[in-house]
């Protein structure tokens, strides 16, 4: 058993504690509170004084693609649009070997651990690489087996058999920390019949699913008008695909996919009716503001989502589109983008953003009973973040200091289930 003490403890579920401490027994949090009270309650335990720092719940990155970490900075010369980026991505990805993919996934997981991320929601075509990476580094997460490009209903049955075969293999590798899920990639790459059977499979077998949805103008043009870039792809390869002439969210609702309460990534192009559908179904949203901005997609209406009670978590997306996995920077960008969005009526607070980055992500992955806050009985997934830099001082508001003045390099220690997975080397 051990005690970690610091200038601040930020439980998320309650206000910050000055001169706080967290007692850890095995993989669980045994107590949290004022340092003197915790040391009295757990007398005889060694205390590590972390000084000018905050102990907070580990950050949850609920939308990532670890397997393409090898493509960091490889697509930044694309000058045109999302279409050009996707084409180049698929071309470069096809050149990666299995060893490249496995090494990339481990590198991405290590980067997350060094940035205070304790849990990933990761999507992969080669999902075994992501699962192996989280196990290697010691992180928690859900690894989603992604569908191949399968928009044609004529191949739905064989596509489903191939997908579930991969998923069952992935599920056989689950541990206490890492579990398997499914990712029907998007409304424009998965046919309606395959979507329907995946949703049914998810509901019947309690399998978590995640979907890229309402991400781009190209997707909206296809779903609402049946026109644009993706129709050219279908024609080129002889795929049958019929536009629903609706928004992506309305379409997913109509074919029963929202009933599976999926984690929807991006949701930039959603209207008020879409937001009502998401909220009513109990679906969740993975908000990826930096990736959205890099493509020029726009800003998701996070304020309206919060007001509607939708569970929102933060995602970095891949480092091919974001370049870094830094959820402090992502939090800062999320806050600024929400405030700068046309029609914004209030400032989303730093406290709200930190909750999204921790408990929100935990809820998005269905893990809120285990992680996301510092509470007695929960798993000890923690990040210790230095507040000693001159750019952070004075600490007039610990929430604001974390969101607006802190970066991944300030992380001192990352723990998952009570075990250190990262400790910054002394200068």
QUIURFEN-V942887 format. One record per residue. SS is DSSP state (2 for helix, 1 for strand, 0 for the rest). Layout:
BEGIN
SS
SS
END
This chain:
BEGIN
0
1
1
1
1
1
1
1
1
1
0
0
0
0
0
0
1
1
1
1
1
1
1
1
1
0
0
1
1
1
1
1
1
1
2
2
2
2
2
2
2
0
0
0
0
1
1
1
1
0
0
0
1
1
1
1
1
0
1
1
1
1
1
1
0
2
2
2
2
2
2
0
0
0
0
0
0
0
0
0
0
2
2
2
2
2
2
2
2
2
2
2
2
0
0
0
0
2
2
2
2
2
2
2
2
2
2
2
2
2
2
2
2
2
0
0
1
1
1
1
1
1
1
1
0
0
2
2
2
2
2
2
2
2
2
2
2
0
0
1
1
1
1
1
1
1
0
0
0
1
0
0
2
2
2
2
2
2
2
2
2
2
2
2
2
2
2
2
2
2
2
0
0
0
0
0
0
1
1
1
1
1
1
0
0
1
0
0
0
1
0
2
2
2
2
2
2
2
2
2
2
2
2
2
2
0
0
0
1
1
1
1
1
0
0
0
2
2
2
2
2
2
2
2
2
0
0
0
2
2
2
2
2
2
2
2
2
0
0
0
0
0
0
0
0
0
0
2
2
2
2
2
2
2
0
0
0
2
2
2
0
0
1
1
1
1
0
0
0
0
0
2
2
2
2
2
2
2
2
2
2
0
0
1
1
1
1
0
2
2
2
2
2
2
0
0
0
0
0
0
0
2
2
2
2
2
2
0
0
0
1
1
1
1
0
0
0
0
0
0
0
0
0
0
0
0
2
2
2
2
2
2
2
2
2
2
2
2
2
2
0
0
0
0
0
0
0
0
0
2
2
2
2
2
2
2
2
2
2
2
2
2
2
2
0
0
0
0
0
0
0
0
0
0
0
0
0
0
1
0
0
1
1
1
1
1
0
0
0
2
2
2
0
0
0
0
0
2
2
2
2
2
2
2
2
0
0
2
2
2
1
1
1
1
1
1
0
0
1
1
1
1
1
0
0
0
0
END
